[in-house]
Amino acid sequence: MKNIRNFCIIAHIDHGKSTLADRFLEITGTVPERRMKAQYLDQLELERERGITIKMAPVRMSYNLKAETYDLNLIDTPGHSDFSYEVSRALVAVEGAILLVDAGQGIQAQTLANFRAAKAAGLKIIGAVSKIDLFEDRSDNRLQRAVREVAQLLGVSQKDIFLVSGKTGEGVKELLEGVVRCIPSPKDESNHTRALIFDSFYDDHKGVVASVRVFSGKIKSDDNIYLLATKTGSKIKELGYFIPELKSVLEIKPGEIGYIATGVKDPEKIKIGDTIIVPSNQQPATSYQPLTGYKEPKPVVFVSFYPEDSNDHELLKRGLQKLKLNDSSLTVDPDQNEVLGRGFKIGFLGRLHFEITAERLRREFGISIMNTFPSVVYRVKVKGTDIEIIKPEDLPENFDEIWEPMVRIEIIVPENHINSLFPLQKLFRLSNIMTETLQDRVKLDADMPLAELISDFDDKLKSATEGYASFSYELAGYKKSDVLRVDVLISGILVPGLSRFFPKSTYEQEGREMIKRLKKLLPRQQFAQPIQAAVGANIIAREDIQALKKNVTGHLYGGDRTRKMKLWQKQKKGKKRLKERSQAKITPDVFRELLKK
């Protein structure tokens, strides 16, 4: 075990984690040069398209140093705040972390959030500054500032900070040697065989495959295993390492990271954070102590998904079960809607998390879905009793108060862009603002309604600061709110999923804007469509989508006018029947546009 090193790379988004991991794979010879490609560990098509890491990716590498061979288990982690739960699970499975900071950007908001999480997990943290190839002069002020910041954050000398370039490979070998030298080897913590499940995925042939860190004992390929949380026993079908493709082995030793093909077909039986044991004949399985798992993630955004084709309900259910294996932060509950039929209410960790999940359902499982507006959990007081609602449609008629969830947001922005944030203060209802100067940047802390965060806050912040600002956030309780429910009616019928809460000060303006945008986004039909925004029985805004016109009498020349009248009457009746049967279909793209401020 003294030659095992388990570590992860943590950083703000786009600071070079995946590129650095590519160089590690090359230097250790884990991936042959002919097979090497950029972002090798990002296996999802969406990750490559967007240029971001969505899923953590474990890989085992062998590295020779001073005539000794070391087994290096690396976990590459996402950088976006919506996927921070992926990072938290990786931190429990390792002994150390590389904190990577872009030399040009310096420490960003998610850098601080990840550092705090790694420190709380008791990891040995190694500081590294990336993208040094951008600076020909190594005494450049920006590069030296980044080094100073990282050293100050970690409480170490500037000489202890590694300078690397994932693009050219400069300094990467020295960083690998630093991992071997600085990160402690794992320890066998008990006499019993225990392994922690930190991730999982579904394989049609092997069943549920669990990614595990073995903390004590060894697991053999012919063992019977038992999962403590779900009280499930099974015979191992296969076990092995991530190299980074799956490679089967006969046993996984203490301190190692690998996978176990459990043979379990029911995704509900595998829980992230569960402990796998190999029970002995002398001791009943129920008497084993579980390893410390993970805090249950708290979803902050809720969206209801419905299949476009009602016959796809079971397909959607199976798709969500398999996605939940791969993304344990999802919460899935059955849902029912009078118009849209049967579906599922799904909890997400943020707006990007929602968009990625919807796209994965479409691509990986071929499911076309309709969805409601992303919403948050409101607390409503009704006759002295507190109830929680997610959908605005569920708001009771005679309520006393509404409380909305708040977040404490941390924004880091260059000093010359601080004035650009002032217009956002009113637009997104920022309050209790505090600022702190960090050399040539400013850290701004503020309270903000969670509902505002899941609109297009990220886009507006980037636009206002020319892309230089970064932010992270954490939940900060509830605050009494003054909001009204605005409903949308199309052809006089309330459209499920389009109702929203808006502040009393802006609800009329927001309602008008939403109706105007809907008019542009919805396709024209064979009949006129009035679109209305309403608060209770009061209509506060209206727009009309004109009917498509077809000249049904164009082929007639002269003759008796009654022939034309008959065709016009027939067309009128046909449009009336269409209107009675019609239902406005709101696609995910329309919801995305309506969320923008």
HUBEL-V154468 format. One record per backbone hydrogen bond with DSSP energy under -0.5 kcal/mol. CO is the residue of the C=O (numbers start at 1). NH is the residue of the N-H. Records with the same first field share a line. If there is no record, write none. Layout:
BEGIN
CO=NH ; NH
END
This chain:
BEGIN
1=4
3=71
5=7 ; 73
6=95 ; 96
7=75
8=10 ; 98
9=77
10=100
12=15
16=20
17=21
18=22
19=23
20=24
21=25
22=26
23=27
24=28
25=30 ; 31
26=29
32=35 ; 36
33=36
37=40
39=42
41=43
44=48
45=49
46=50
47=51 ; 52
57=76
59=74
61=72
63=70
65=68
68=65
70=63 ; 72
71=5 ; 73
72=61 ; 74
73=7
74=59
75=9
76=57
79=13
80=83
81=84
83=86 ; 87
84=88
85=89
86=90
87=91
88=92
89=93
90=93
91=94
95=124
96=8
97=99 ; 126
98=10 ; 100
99=128
100=12
101=130
102=106
108=112
109=113
110=114
111=115
112=116
113=117
114=118
115=119
116=120
117=121
118=123
119=122
123=125
124=97 ; 126
126=99
127=162
128=101 ; 130
129=164
130=103
131=134
132=135
134=136
136=138
137=140
140=144
141=145
142=146
143=147
144=148
145=149
146=150
147=151
148=152
149=153
150=154
151=155 ; 156
157=160
158=161
160=162
162=129 ; 164
164=132
165=169
169=172 ; 173
170=165
171=175
172=176
173=177
174=178
175=179
176=180
177=181
178=182
179=183
187=189
192=194
193=278
194=215 ; 216
195=276
196=198 ; 213
197=273
199=211
201=209
203=207
206=263
207=203
208=210 ; 262
209=201
210=212 ; 260
211=198 ; 199
212=258
213=196 ; 215
214=255
215=189
216=194
219=252
220=223
223=236
225=234
226=228 ; 277
227=231 ; 232
232=227
234=225
238=261
239=249
240=259
241=243 ; 247
242=60
245=243
247=241
250=221
252=219
253=256
256=214
258=212
259=240
260=210 ; 262
261=237 ; 238
264=208
265=267
266=269
267=270
269=271
271=274
274=197
275=228
276=195
277=226 ; 279
280=283
284=287
285=288
291=293
297=299
301=348
302=375
303=305 ; 346
304=372
305=344
306=370
308=310
309=312
310=313
312=316
313=317
314=318
315=319
316=320
317=321
318=322
319=323
320=324
321=325
322=326
323=327
325=200
327=330
331=347
333=345
335=343
337=341
341=337
342=307
343=335
344=305 ; 346
345=333
346=303
347=331
348=300 ; 301
350=354
351=355
352=356
353=357
354=358
355=359
356=360
357=361
358=362
359=363
360=364 ; 365
361=365 ; 367
362=366
366=368
367=369
368=308
370=306
375=302
376=378
378=380 ; 389
379=403
380=382 ; 387
381=400 ; 401
382=385
385=382
387=380
389=378
391=394
392=395
397=399
401=381
402=481
403=379
404=479
405=450
406=476
407=409 ; 448
408=474
409=411 ; 446
410=472
411=444
412=470
413=442
414=417
415=418
417=420
418=421
419=422
421=424 ; 425
422=425 ; 426
423=427
424=428
425=430
426=429
431=447
434=445
436=443
438=441
440=415
441=438
442=413 ; 444
443=436 ; 445
444=411
445=434
446=409
447=431
448=407
449=452 ; 453
450=454
452=455 ; 457
456=460
457=461
458=462
459=463
460=464
461=465
462=467
463=466
465=468
470=412
472=410
474=408
477=406
479=404
481=402 ; 483
482=504
484=486 ; 502
485=487
486=500
487=534
488=495
489=491 ; 532
490=493
493=490
494=496
495=498
497=373
500=486
502=484
503=506 ; 507
506=510
507=511
508=512
509=513
510=514
511=515
512=516
513=517
514=518
515=519
516=520
517=521
518=522
525=548
527=525
529=545
530=491
531=543
532=489
533=540 ; 541
534=487 ; 536
535=538
537=539
538=535 ; 540
541=533
543=531
544=546
545=529
550=552
551=554
553=556
556=558
560=563 ; 564
561=565
562=566
563=567
564=568
565=569
566=570
567=571
568=572
569=573
570=574
571=575
572=576
573=577
574=578
575=579
576=580
577=581
578=582
584=586
585=587
586=371
587=590 ; 591
588=592
589=593
590=594
591=595
593=596
595=456
END
